[in-house]
Amino acid sequence: MRQLLARHPTCRLVSLTWIPTHAGTIQDVAAVGDICERAGVTYHIDACQAVGQLPIDVSRLKCDYLSATGRKFLRGPRGTGFLYVSDRALARGDRPLHIDMRGAEWTAPGKFVPAPSARRFEEWEFAYALVLGLGEAARYATEAGIDACGRRAMALASTARQRLAALPGVTVLDRGRDLSALVTASFAGRHAATVTRALAERRINTVSSLKWFGLLDFGERGVESAVRISPHYYNTSEEIDALIDALTEVLHGP
């Protein structure tokens, strides 16, 4: 990151995905935050796949912005999400390109004043029922314990990777020092959609990751598609066994 900033001295924003959607790598977002702080560069973290499975301390991450959706490991309603905005970003006057009436006060013809808080980034219209559902999901996750839930999910993911790697024709694609509870694997001679459809018929929920989801990574490795498996703390070792048994049946079929 230091080298990248040195090559691009005009850089004004670094946006980093904590855990990419196409693979289980956990990026060292705190280390990047240290570099951005020293360089005086605005820093945004996409925490969509991280929230709900990793503890989040924005003061340690030193980010200006952190955004996340509610529907992934937090298990909130689809269509919800949240944005953290630092006091530093507010103090320097950051505001959205298109500000809504909730985010500012119209003070005079041709003049408005942004809300003093992060509310300046909110829109007037949103679904209150979904927001209440997101709040309940956050309370549930906090009471269950993010640390404990994350460790449990990652342990199941580690088991799944080991079992998948032992299957002929299966390549586990996750790489890096730290891996999350998001497992991805490709299947020789089979498109991921075919595999996920066969698993769905056996009541096992997985999703397909396509090449363009992570073009720089998948493209470099020649991966056209992958199956994404995301165990959570409520899953069991027996369900991992059922997954492997189902995949064995699918891969040995026509």
C-alpha positions as a LaTeX table, in Angstrom:
\begin{tabular}{lrrr}
\hline
Residue & $x$ (\AA) & $y$ (\AA) & $z$ (\AA) \\
\hline
Met1 & 0.00 & 0.00 & 0.00 \\
Arg2 & 2.84 & 2.42 & 0.79 \\
Gln3 & 4.34 & 1.73 & $-2.64$ \\
Leu4 & 0.97 & 2.23 & $-4.29$ \\
Leu5 & 0.47 & 5.60 & $-2.63$ \\
Ala6 & 4.01 & 6.60 & $-3.56$ \\
Arg7 & 3.28 & 5.82 & $-7.23$ \\
His8 & 0.03 & 7.78 & $-7.07$ \\
Pro9 & 0.75 & 10.92 & $-5.00$ \\
Thr10 & $-2.55$ & 12.47 & $-6.10$ \\
Cys11 & $-4.55$ & 9.65 & $-4.44$ \\
Arg12 & $-7.38$ & 11.07 & $-2.36$ \\
Leu13 & $-9.30$ & 7.93 & $-1.41$ \\
Val14 & $-8.48$ & 4.31 & $-0.61$ \\
Ser15 & $-11.46$ & 1.94 & $-0.66$ \\
Leu16 & $-10.77$ & $-1.61$ & 0.51 \\
Thr17 & $-13.03$ & $-4.64$ & 0.76 \\
Trp18 & $-12.39$ & $-6.37$ & 4.09 \\
Ile19 & $-13.55$ & $-9.78$ & 2.86 \\
Pro20 & $-14.16$ & $-10.05$ & $-0.90$ \\
Thr21 & $-17.41$ & $-11.58$ & $-2.11$ \\
His22 & $-15.63$ & $-14.10$ & $-4.35$ \\
Ala23 & $-13.18$ & $-15.59$ & $-1.82$ \\
Gly24 & $-12.62$ & $-16.04$ & 1.91 \\
Thr25 & $-9.53$ & $-13.87$ & 2.33 \\
Ile26 & $-9.50$ & $-11.48$ & 5.31 \\
Gln27 & $-7.63$ & $-8.31$ & 4.35 \\
Asp28 & $-5.46$ & $-6.53$ & 6.93 \\
Val29 & $-7.63$ & $-3.42$ & 6.97 \\
Ala30 & $-6.08$ & $-2.08$ & 10.18 \\
Ala31 & $-2.60$ & $-1.97$ & 8.62 \\
Val32 & $-3.99$ & $-0.09$ & 5.62 \\
Gly33 & $-5.69$ & 2.32 & 8.02 \\
Asp34 & $-2.34$ & 3.14 & 9.65 \\
Ile35 & $-0.84$ & 3.94 & 6.25 \\
Cys36 & $-3.77$ & 6.07 & 5.12 \\
Glu37 & $-3.76$ & 8.03 & 8.37 \\
Arg38 & $-0.07$ & 8.86 & 8.02 \\
Ala39 & $-0.54$ & 9.78 & 4.36 \\
Gly40 & $-3.61$ & 11.91 & 5.07 \\
Val41 & $-5.73$ & 9.92 & 2.62 \\
Thr42 & $-9.45$ & 9.30 & 3.13 \\
Tyr43 & $-10.10$ & 5.63 & 3.88 \\
His44 & $-13.27$ & 3.60 & 3.25 \\
Ile45 & $-13.81$ & $-0.04$ & 4.28 \\
Asp46 & $-16.41$ & $-2.27$ & 2.66 \\
Ala47 & $-17.38$ & $-4.52$ & 5.57 \\
Cys48 & $-20.34$ & $-6.30$ & 3.95 \\
Gln49 & $-18.95$ & $-9.80$ & 4.49 \\
Ala50 & $-17.16$ & $-8.90$ & 7.75 \\
Val51 & $-19.96$ & $-7.53$ & 9.89 \\
Gly52 & $-21.50$ & $-10.33$ & 11.92 \\
Gln53 & $-18.47$ & $-12.60$ & 11.81 \\
Leu54 & $-15.60$ & $-10.28$ & 12.82 \\
Pro55 & $-15.40$ & $-7.81$ & 15.72 \\
Ile56 & $-15.32$ & $-4.24$ & 14.41 \\
Asp57 & $-13.53$ & $-1.40$ & 16.22 \\
Val58 & $-13.48$ & 1.63 & 13.92 \\
Ser59 & $-11.04$ & 3.49 & 16.19 \\
Arg60 & $-8.48$ & 0.72 & 15.64 \\
Leu61 & $-9.22$ & 0.53 & 11.92 \\
Lys62 & $-8.73$ & 4.31 & 11.56 \\
Cys63 & $-11.23$ & 4.49 & 8.73 \\
Asp64 & $-13.18$ & 7.54 & 7.66 \\
Tyr65 & $-16.06$ & 5.42 & 6.38 \\
Leu66 & $-17.23$ & 1.85 & 6.94 \\
Ser67 & $-20.21$ & 0.48 & 5.02 \\
Ala68 & $-22.03$ & $-2.81$ & 5.36 \\
Thr69 & $-25.19$ & $-4.61$ & 4.35 \\
Gly70 & $-27.47$ & $-6.24$ & 6.88 \\
Arg71 & $-28.35$ & $-9.44$ & 5.04 \\
Lys72 & $-25.10$ & $-11.41$ & 5.18 \\
Phe73 & $-23.47$ & $-12.72$ & 8.37 \\
Leu74 & $-25.45$ & $-10.26$ & 10.47 \\
Arg75 & $-28.60$ & $-12.05$ & 9.21 \\
Gly76 & $-30.67$ & $-8.89$ & 8.98 \\
Pro77 & $-33.35$ & $-8.13$ & 6.37 \\
Arg78 & $-32.43$ & $-7.77$ & 2.71 \\
Gly79 & $-32.51$ & $-4.14$ & 1.64 \\
Thr80 & $-30.85$ & $-2.82$ & 4.82 \\
Gly81 & $-27.37$ & $-1.59$ & 5.58 \\
Phe82 & $-25.48$ & 1.07 & 7.44 \\
Leu83 & $-22.66$ & 3.56 & 7.05 \\
Tyr84 & $-20.20$ & 4.65 & 9.74 \\
Val85 & $-18.76$ & 8.15 & 9.24 \\
Ser86 & $-15.88$ & 9.37 & 11.40 \\
Asp87 & $-15.87$ & 12.66 & 13.29 \\
Arg88 & $-12.82$ & 13.55 & 11.20 \\
Ala89 & $-14.79$ & 13.19 & 7.97 \\
Leu90 & $-17.67$ & 15.27 & 9.35 \\
Ala91 & $-15.33$ & 17.99 & 10.61 \\
Arg92 & $-13.77$ & 18.50 & 7.22 \\
Gly93 & $-17.20$ & 18.88 & 5.66 \\
Asp94 & $-17.60$ & 15.61 & 3.78 \\
Arg95 & $-21.11$ & 15.16 & 2.41 \\
Pro96 & $-22.82$ & 13.03 & $-0.24$ \\
Leu97 & $-22.91$ & 14.20 & $-3.84$ \\
His98 & $-26.72$ & 14.30 & $-3.75$ \\
Ile99 & $-27.90$ & 15.43 & $-0.33$ \\
Asp100 & $-31.49$ & 14.70 & 0.71 \\
Met101 & $-33.81$ & 16.80 & 2.85 \\
Arg102 & $-33.00$ & 14.71 & 5.93 \\
Gly103 & $-29.33$ & 15.53 & 5.46 \\
Ala104 & $-29.47$ & 19.32 & 5.32 \\
Glu105 & $-31.44$ & 22.42 & 6.23 \\
Trp106 & $-32.42$ & 24.88 & 3.51 \\
Thr107 & $-31.38$ & 28.18 & 5.12 \\
Ala108 & $-31.65$ & 30.70 & 2.29 \\
Pro109 & $-32.20$ & 30.84 & $-1.47$ \\
Gly110 & $-29.24$ & 29.01 & $-3.01$ \\
Lys111 & $-27.86$ & 27.97 & 0.38 \\
Phe112 & $-28.16$ & 24.95 & 2.65 \\
Val113 & $-26.34$ & 23.70 & 5.74 \\
Pro114 & $-25.56$ & 19.97 & 6.05 \\
Ala115 & $-26.69$ & 18.20 & 9.22 \\
Pro116 & $-23.90$ & 18.26 & 11.82 \\
Ser117 & $-23.96$ & 14.49 & 12.28 \\
Ala118 & $-23.71$ & 11.52 & 9.94 \\
Arg119 & $-27.43$ & 12.03 & 9.31 \\
Arg120 & $-26.31$ & 14.18 & 6.37 \\
Phe121 & $-25.73$ & 10.88 & 4.54 \\
Glu122 & $-29.27$ & 9.59 & 5.21 \\
Glu123 & $-32.22$ & 9.79 & 2.85 \\
Trp124 & $-35.71$ & 10.84 & 3.83 \\
Glu125 & $-37.45$ & 7.70 & 2.59 \\
Phe126 & $-36.57$ & 4.32 & 4.00 \\
Ala127 & $-38.42$ & 1.25 & 5.23 \\
Tyr128 & $-38.81$ & 1.59 & 8.99 \\
Ala129 & $-39.84$ & $-2.05$ & 9.43 \\
Leu130 & $-36.63$ & $-3.20$ & 7.78 \\
Val131 & $-34.56$ & $-0.83$ & 9.90 \\
Leu132 & $-36.18$ & $-2.27$ & 13.03 \\
Gly133 & $-35.33$ & $-5.73$ & 11.75 \\
Leu134 & $-31.71$ & $-4.68$ & 11.23 \\
Gly135 & $-31.56$ & $-3.37$ & 14.77 \\
Glu136 & $-32.92$ & $-6.63$ & 16.12 \\
Ala137 & $-30.37$ & $-8.61$ & 14.11 \\
Ala138 & $-27.58$ & $-6.44$ & 15.52 \\
Arg139 & $-28.83$ & $-6.94$ & 19.09 \\
Tyr140 & $-29.12$ & $-10.69$ & 18.56 \\
Ala141 & $-25.57$ & $-10.92$ & 17.18 \\
Thr142 & $-24.20$ & $-8.81$ & 20.02 \\
Glu143 & $-25.91$ & $-10.93$ & 22.65 \\
Ala144 & $-24.73$ & $-14.16$ & 21.03 \\
Gly145 & $-21.19$ & $-12.75$ & 20.89 \\
Ile146 & $-19.48$ & $-11.79$ & 17.64 \\
Asp147 & $-16.18$ & $-13.34$ & 18.76 \\
Ala148 & $-17.71$ & $-16.69$ & 19.66 \\
Cys149 & $-19.96$ & $-16.81$ & 16.61 \\
Gly150 & $-17.11$ & $-15.88$ & 14.30 \\
Arg151 & $-14.78$ & $-18.51$ & 15.73 \\
Arg152 & $-17.46$ & $-21.16$ & 15.38 \\
Ala153 & $-18.26$ & $-20.24$ & 11.79 \\
Met154 & $-14.59$ & $-20.10$ & 10.81 \\
Ala155 & $-13.91$ & $-23.49$ & 12.40 \\
Leu156 & $-16.69$ & $-25.01$ & 10.30 \\
Ala157 & $-15.30$ & $-23.25$ & 7.23 \\
Ser158 & $-11.84$ & $-24.66$ & 7.92 \\
Thr159 & $-13.28$ & $-28.15$ & 8.14 \\
Ala160 & $-15.16$ & $-27.61$ & 4.88 \\
Arg161 & $-11.97$ & $-26.49$ & 3.11 \\
Gln162 & $-10.08$ & $-29.56$ & 4.28 \\
Arg163 & $-12.85$ & $-31.89$ & 3.20 \\
Leu164 & $-13.30$ & $-30.14$ & $-0.17$ \\
Ala165 & $-9.57$ & $-30.24$ & $-0.93$ \\
Ala166 & $-9.66$ & $-34.03$ & $-0.58$ \\
Leu167 & $-12.27$ & $-34.41$ & $-3.34$ \\
Pro168 & $-10.94$ & $-35.20$ & $-6.83$ \\
Gly169 & $-11.34$ & $-32.32$ & $-9.28$ \\
Val170 & $-12.06$ & $-29.75$ & $-6.57$ \\
Thr171 & $-9.84$ & $-26.70$ & $-6.04$ \\
Val172 & $-10.24$ & $-24.59$ & $-2.92$ \\
Leu173 & $-9.69$ & $-20.99$ & $-4.02$ \\
Asp174 & $-9.35$ & $-19.18$ & $-0.69$ \\
Arg175 & $-5.82$ & $-17.97$ & $-0.02$ \\
Gly176 & $-4.09$ & $-15.71$ & 2.45 \\
Arg177 & $-2.84$ & $-15.73$ & 6.01 \\
Asp178 & $-6.28$ & $-15.25$ & 7.56 \\
Leu179 & $-9.41$ & $-16.87$ & 6.16 \\
Ser180 & $-13.04$ & $-16.14$ & 6.95 \\
Ala181 & $-16.17$ & $-18.26$ & 7.10 \\
Leu182 & $-16.65$ & $-17.79$ & 3.37 \\
Val183 & $-15.43$ & $-20.85$ & 1.43 \\
Thr184 & $-15.01$ & $-20.93$ & $-2.35$ \\
Ala185 & $-14.10$ & $-23.83$ & $-4.60$ \\
Ser186 & $-14.07$ & $-24.56$ & $-8.31$ \\
Phe187 & $-14.98$ & $-27.89$ & $-9.89$ \\
Ala188 & $-13.08$ & $-29.20$ & $-12.89$ \\
Gly189 & $-15.30$ & $-29.42$ & $-15.97$ \\
Arg190 & $-18.40$ & $-28.09$ & $-14.19$ \\
His191 & $-19.88$ & $-24.62$ & $-14.03$ \\
Ala192 & $-20.68$ & $-23.46$ & $-10.52$ \\
Ala193 & $-24.34$ & $-22.87$ & $-11.38$ \\
Thr194 & $-24.73$ & $-26.56$ & $-12.22$ \\
Val195 & $-23.27$ & $-27.56$ & $-8.86$ \\
Thr196 & $-25.28$ & $-25.07$ & $-6.81$ \\
Arg197 & $-28.48$ & $-26.15$ & $-8.55$ \\
Ala198 & $-27.77$ & $-29.81$ & $-7.78$ \\
Leu199 & $-27.03$ & $-28.96$ & $-4.15$ \\
Ala200 & $-30.25$ & $-26.92$ & $-3.90$ \\
Glu201 & $-32.18$ & $-29.98$ & $-5.02$ \\
Arg202 & $-30.66$ & $-31.70$ & $-1.98$ \\
Arg203 & $-31.71$ & $-28.79$ & 0.30 \\
Ile204 & $-28.19$ & $-27.37$ & 0.63 \\
Asn205 & $-27.93$ & $-23.65$ & 0.02 \\
Thr206 & $-24.86$ & $-22.34$ & $-1.78$ \\
Val207 & $-24.30$ & $-19.62$ & $-4.38$ \\
Ser208 & $-22.24$ & $-19.17$ & $-7.53$ \\
Ser209 & $-19.35$ & $-16.72$ & $-7.81$ \\
Leu210 & $-18.60$ & $-15.78$ & $-11.41$ \\
Lys211 & $-15.34$ & $-14.64$ & $-12.95$ \\
Trp212 & $-16.36$ & $-10.99$ & $-13.05$ \\
Phe213 & $-17.12$ & $-11.00$ & $-9.30$ \\
Gly214 & $-13.36$ & $-10.98$ & $-8.70$ \\
Leu215 & $-11.95$ & $-10.39$ & $-12.18$ \\
Leu216 & $-8.40$ & $-9.49$ & $-11.20$ \\
Asp217 & $-8.07$ & $-12.56$ & $-8.97$ \\
Phe218 & $-10.17$ & $-15.14$ & $-10.84$ \\
Gly219 & $-8.93$ & $-13.92$ & $-14.21$ \\
Glu220 & $-5.30$ & $-14.32$ & $-13.18$ \\
Arg221 & $-5.97$ & $-17.89$ & $-12.05$ \\
Gly222 & $-8.19$ & $-18.87$ & $-14.98$ \\
Val223 & $-11.27$ & $-19.40$ & $-12.81$ \\
Glu224 & $-14.57$ & $-19.02$ & $-14.68$ \\
Ser225 & $-16.88$ & $-19.76$ & $-11.76$ \\
Ala226 & $-16.83$ & $-21.03$ & $-8.19$ \\
Val227 & $-19.23$ & $-22.30$ & $-5.56$ \\
Arg228 & $-19.44$ & $-20.20$ & $-2.39$ \\
Ile229 & $-20.25$ & $-21.95$ & 0.88 \\
Ser230 & $-20.83$ & $-19.79$ & 3.96 \\
Pro231 & $-21.31$ & $-21.77$ & 7.20 \\
His232 & $-22.58$ & $-19.82$ & 10.20 \\
Tyr233 & $-22.43$ & $-20.56$ & 13.91 \\
Tyr234 & $-25.80$ & $-22.32$ & 13.87 \\
Asn235 & $-24.54$ & $-24.91$ & 11.35 \\
Thr236 & $-23.19$ & $-28.26$ & 12.52 \\
Ser237 & $-20.35$ & $-30.63$ & 11.67 \\
Glu238 & $-22.99$ & $-33.09$ & 10.48 \\
Glu239 & $-24.17$ & $-30.54$ & 7.93 \\
Ile240 & $-20.61$ & $-30.21$ & 6.62 \\
Asp241 & $-20.59$ & $-34.00$ & 6.28 \\
Ala242 & $-23.89$ & $-33.81$ & 4.38 \\
Leu243 & $-22.42$ & $-31.18$ & 2.06 \\
Ile244 & $-19.41$ & $-33.35$ & 1.23 \\
Asp245 & $-21.59$ & $-36.42$ & 0.71 \\
Ala246 & $-23.86$ & $-34.46$ & $-1.63$ \\
Leu247 & $-20.92$ & $-33.07$ & $-3.60$ \\
Thr248 & $-19.43$ & $-36.53$ & $-3.93$ \\
Glu249 & $-22.73$ & $-37.75$ & $-5.35$ \\
Val250 & $-23.02$ & $-34.76$ & $-7.70$ \\
Leu251 & $-19.46$ & $-35.00$ & $-8.99$ \\
His252 & $-19.71$ & $-38.73$ & $-9.63$ \\
Gly253 & $-22.95$ & $-38.28$ & $-11.51$ \\
Pro254 & $-23.38$ & $-37.52$ & $-15.23$ \\
\hline
\end{tabular}
